[in-house]
Amino acid sequence: MEIKPILKTLIRNPVGLVLISLQVALTLAIIVNALFIVNQRMQSVSIDSGLDEENTLALTVSGYLDDYDTRSAIFNDLEYINSLSGVHSAMATNALPMTNSGWSNTVYNSDAENGINTNAALYFADDSLAETMDINLVTGRVFNQNEIGTYSIREDVLQPKVVIISVTLAKILYPEITEPEQALGKYVWFRGEEIPVAAEVIGLVDDIKAPWKRQFSSEFEQVLFVPYYPIFGNLSHYIIRTKAGFFDDVFKNIQNQLLELDNQRVVRSPTAFTEIRKDFYRNDNAMATMLSGVIALLLVINALGIIGLVSFWVTQRTKQIGTRRALGATKADILRYFITENLIISGIGVIIGLILAMALNNWLITEFELARLPVVYLILGALLVLVMGVVAVFGPAIRAANIAPAIATRSV
C-alpha cells in the first residue's frame, strides 16, 4: 500500500489529523508520567520496615498523678510484659518506623567545622534491641545492659557514649569506608550543646526504617540508636514483639493486664504495626489508585476519539470505498488502509507526546522532586498508545472493509 496517497488525503482534511494527534500526544505525556509515579508509589509501599511486622504492636501509657514515677513504671512494665508467655521481647522507645512521628538529630563525622553532617532518625533502645525490633545486625554488637541510661526530656542532655547506626548513615558519614565493619570504632558527633559530644559506633544495622520518609531520599534509611530508657514526662511508649501465633492473644489482653498491674494511669489501646503501616502508606495507595483510574480513563477517551473519527471517515468515504472494492481492492486492503492511516496519525501524536512527556517530567522534577523518567517508560507508553489506536480503529475499519462494491454503483 502506498503511504503517499494516505498522507495526501490527511493533508486535504487536516482537522481530524490535528485533533487525534494532539489527543494521542496529551494522552501519552500524561500516562507515561502517571505510570512512572504509580510504579514508584507501589515500590515504596512494598518496602520492608525492618520489623517483624505481623507480630509487633505499639502501646502508650500515661500516668495522671503528679507523683507518678515514670522511670519505675517503665522498669515494672517491661519486667511484666517480658514475663508474659506470648511475648517474645518488649522495649521502651521514643518512636517506631513508619509512624510519621519521632526524633531526628543532625550528626557529624568529626568535631571539625567542615565535617560531614546529615540528619538521622533517633531511636532510644536498650539491650533487647535486636530481639524486640528484629533488626539485622550487619556487624558489631548491640548495647550491653551497663551501657543503658535513662533520659529525661526535661532534665538530661543527649550525650551517649556508644551508638548503633544504619549502613546508609555510615556510608554518608564515612564515605571512605568500603566495608560496613570499617565503620566500627569511628565516632558520631552531636553538637546540640556547647561542647560537642562523641559517641563510638559499636554496631551497624540494615533494613530498619525511619519514622518518616521523603520520596527519592536516603533519609528513610538514615537511622541511629542511642542507649537510653526514654522518660518523657508521664508518658511511656512500648514496642512489643509477640511470639508467632500469640499476637491476637497479647493484643487483646495487654491493655487490661497493664491496668491491673497499675491502675493509677491511662493505658491506651494497643496498635498493630500492620495498621501503622497501612496508615503510613494510605496516601501512596490513594494516589496510585487515582492515577490508575486516570490512566484507564485517558486510554478509553483516546480510543473513543479514534473510533468516532474513523467511523465518521468511513461514512464520508462510503462511495470511495465502494469504488475501490469495485476496482478489485480486497477487504484486507481496505482494512490495512485504515490501520495504516491510524498508525500515521498516532505516530505523529507519539512523537509530540514523547516531547511533552519529557517536558512534564522535567517540571515534576523541579516542583516535586520526582525522579527522572526512565527511557523504558517512554518506549512502553508509545507502544501502548499505538496498540490501543490499532485496537480502536479495528471495528470501524472492518465495517469499511465490508462495504459492498455495488455501493459505488448505487451512489452514482
C-alpha positions, 0 to 999 in steps of 0.5 A: 500500500502506498503511504503517499496517497494516505498522507495526501488525503490527511493533508486535504482534511487536516482537522481530524489529523490535528485533533487525534494527534494532539489527543494521542500526544496529551494522552501519552505525556500524561500516562507515561508520567502517571505510570512512572509515579504509580510504579514508584508509589507501589515500590515504596509501599512494598518496602520492608520496615525492618520489623517483624511486622505481623507480630509487633504492636505499639502501646502508650501509657500515661500516668495522671498523678503528679507523683507518678514515677515514670522511670519505675513504671517503665522498669515494672512494665517491661519486667511484666510484659517480658514475663508474659508467655506470648511475648517474645521481647518488649522495649521502651522507645521514643518512636517506631518506623513508619509512624510519621512521628519521632526524633531526628538529630543532625550528626557529624563525622568529626568535631571539625567545622567542615565535617560531614553532617546529615540528619538521622532518625533517633531511636532510644533502645536498650539491650533487647534491641535486636530481639524486640525490633528484629533488626539485622545486625550487619556487624558489631554488637548491640548495647550491653545492659551497663551501657543503658541510661535513662533520659529525661526530656526535661532534665538530661542532655543527649550525650551517649557514649556508644551508638548503633547506626544504619549502613546508609548513615555510615556510608554518608558519614564515612564515605571512605569506608568500603566495608560496613565493619570499617565503620566500627570504632569511628565516632558520631558527633552531636553538637546540640550543646556547647561542647560537642559530644562523641559517641563510638559506633559499636554496631551497624544495622540494615533494613530498619526504617525511619519514622518518616520518609521523603520520596527519592531520599536516603533519609528513610534509611538514615537511622541511629540508636542511642542507649537510653530508657526514654522518660518523657514526662508521664508518658511511656511508649512500648514496642512489643514483639509477640511470639508467632501465633500469640499476637491476637492473644497479647493484643487483646489482653495487654491493655487490661493486664497493664491496668491491673498491674497499675491502675493509677494511669491511662493505658491506651489501646494497643496498635498493630504495626500492620495498621501503622503501616497501612496508615503510613502508606494510605496516601501512596495507595490513594494516589496510585489508585487515582492515577490508575483510574486516570490512566484507564480513563485517558486510554478509553477517551483516546480510543473513543476519539479514534473510533468516532473519527474513523467511523465518521471517515468511513461514512464520508468515504462510503462511495470511495470505498465502494469504488475501490472494492469495485476496482478489485481492492480486497477487504484486507486492503481496505482494512490495512488502509485504515490501520495504516492511516491510524498508525500515521496519525498516532505516530505523529501524536507519539512523537509530540507526546514523547516531547511533552512527556519529557517536558512534564517530567522535567517540571515534576522534577523541579516542583516535586522532586520526582525522579527522572523518567526512565527511557523504558517508560517512554518506549512502553507508553508509545507502544501502548498508545499505538496498540490501543489506536490499532485496537480502536480503529479495528471495528470501524475499519472492518465495517469499511472493509465490508462495504459492498462494491455495488455501493459505488454503483448505487451512489452514482 
